[in-house]
Amino acid sequence: MSDAAGPAGPDIPEAETHRRRPFLFIWLVPLVALGIAGYLAVRAVAHRGPEIVITFSTADGLTAGQTKVRHKAVDLGTVERINLSPDMTKVELHVQMQREAERLLTSNAQFWVVRPRLTAGNITGLDTLISGSYIEVDPGPPGEPPGKQQRDFIGLEQPPAVRSDEPGRSFTLTSGRIGSLASGSPIFFHDIEAGEVLGYDLTHDGQDVNIHTFIRKPYDDFVHENSRFWNSSGVTLKLGAQGVQVELQSLQAVLSGAVSFDTPTDVPATPIARQDTVFPLFADQDAASSASYKERLKFATYVEGSVRGLAVGAPVDLYGITIGNVTAIKLEFDPASLTSRVRIGFEVQPDRIMGGDRLHLSPLDVARGLVGRGLRAQLQSASLITGQQLLAMAFFPGVAAADATPEGDVVVIPSQPASSLDSITNGLSSIATKLGDLPLDEISHNLNGALSGVAKLTNGPEMQQTLRSLQGAVAEVQDLVRKVDGGMTPALKRLPDIAASLQSTADHASRLLSSVDTGYGGNSEFNRNLQRVLSQVSDTARSVRLLADFLDQHPEALIRGRTQTGER
């Protein structure tokens, strides 16, 4: 049996072993990607918030899939698509918000587009030049009750001036006109920027403007119930005794307007103003200071001269100190007498005069006492450069008697004619008018004719002939003088000899008189007559000698006569 099963038996197959293929790590990449995708999907679903619609007037600068919705630089959503509104007048932005932003989507929320904006006050949104425009959301004041949940919003075309979470208080200012104020205009307290103007609107009756403002912390605690707000826009130019004064709040105030406020320190302190308190806005700081004086007395005066340069608001002075201001200027005409006059209404603030003291007299009684002492109202020049006038209350001794009269609740003060300077001005104006009435054209024409006649007479042949004849006559006179001078010289030389001979004759005569006197006596008639004759002969000899000396020095005197220079 064993031999049969020897080598000749069938072959038994050998078992083969197969090695297991190793795991390929490349498959980890899709697995990881799949895991990340699943995580992102779960996370997206977990963080996916509601979809809201924001309506704007335009989609300028906004891009679907890129424009973000942010709050304090944190992304809260993305604009998914942009559609036109059904009426084709606006655009609707469909925004996918995150779940964490859901609590912000209430009726208190505000949305606006942040883009570069250039205003008179500042420049905002410059960072969007690189990153692109985005939508900012303001959830509303944190201290207020939460609003109702909302999914449709109307976007703001302009960003709000103040964020809802900025500490401070809002106030309202009322004014007859807004001037150069605008949204964003600064509000100053002691030259420190403390807030800004939020906006403005008209009152219900359309007579005034409500200006909404916001004062930041801690400056809002300096706003009291008696605080004063005034318009400090632009540049203020004052001409006074100290020269020219220019006041400039800031360059921003010049460009965009500004408001300033302060609290008077000379009155009792008042409580801090509450939120939304209404204050009047005064035209300038002087008007704001005047508002501290509560009591105002109404007066009026009538003038018949010109009130050019006097305006409503002009000061009323007493001894150069402002005590009030002009409130009205009105021209009144009397048809019965065909005359006209100007009524000037003004207010006086007695606190400026008496301080805290009060008289137990009515304003009419006080006015009558002062008018009896010579008090009058007079227009005076406030500035020679600008021509402005003010109403001065001054005492004029010796003026005609007058009285203060009531006119309803107004006391009428008599007036005094304009000051001497105004009188001089009126006189100069009258002279100028008279000069203007002169026939200057006719006078000029006649003067030109007279000058023309003189020119013709001077340049005429008659005048030329006369001048030539005069020249010839002068030449002949000069020749005559030369001839006389040559002919009289020998005679003039002999005059001293003649004078000497006459003197010798007088001496001989004198000796003769002496001998005669001896013979005839000194008191005879013959002696007296002879003395007179000899005296005359002596005077004649002396005169001849003087004449000879004079002619010897001035021979031309024979022609021209004796002159002043020839006297001795």
NORDACOR-V136535 format. One record per run of one state. SS is the DSSP state (alpha for helix, beta for strand, coil for the rest). FROM is the first residue (numbers start at 0). TO is the last residue. Records with the same first field share a line. If there is no record, write none. Layout:
SS = FROM-TO, FROM-TO
This chain:
coil = 0-25, 56-66, 71-72, 84-89, 104-104, 106-108, 114-115, 118-121, 124-126, 131-132, 138-147, 149-150, 154-154, 156-166, 175-184, 189-190, 202-207, 216-217, 222-222, 224-225, 231-233, 240-241, 248-249, 256-256, 263-270, 272-276, 282-283, 290-295, 303-313, 318-319, 334-337, 348-349, 354-361, 372-373, 381-387, 395-403, 407-408, 412-413, 415-418, 437-438, 459-459, 520-523, 553-555, 560-562, 566-567
alpha = 26-46, 98-103, 127-130, 218-221, 250-255, 284-289, 350-353, 362-371, 419-436, 439-458, 460-519, 524-552, 556-559, 563-565
beta = 47-55, 67-70, 73-83, 90-97, 105-105, 109-113, 116-117, 122-123, 133-137, 148-148, 151-153, 155-155, 167-174, 185-188, 191-201, 208-215, 223-223, 226-230, 234-239, 242-247, 257-262, 271-271, 277-281, 296-302, 314-317, 320-333, 338-347, 374-380, 388-394, 404-406, 409-411, 414-414
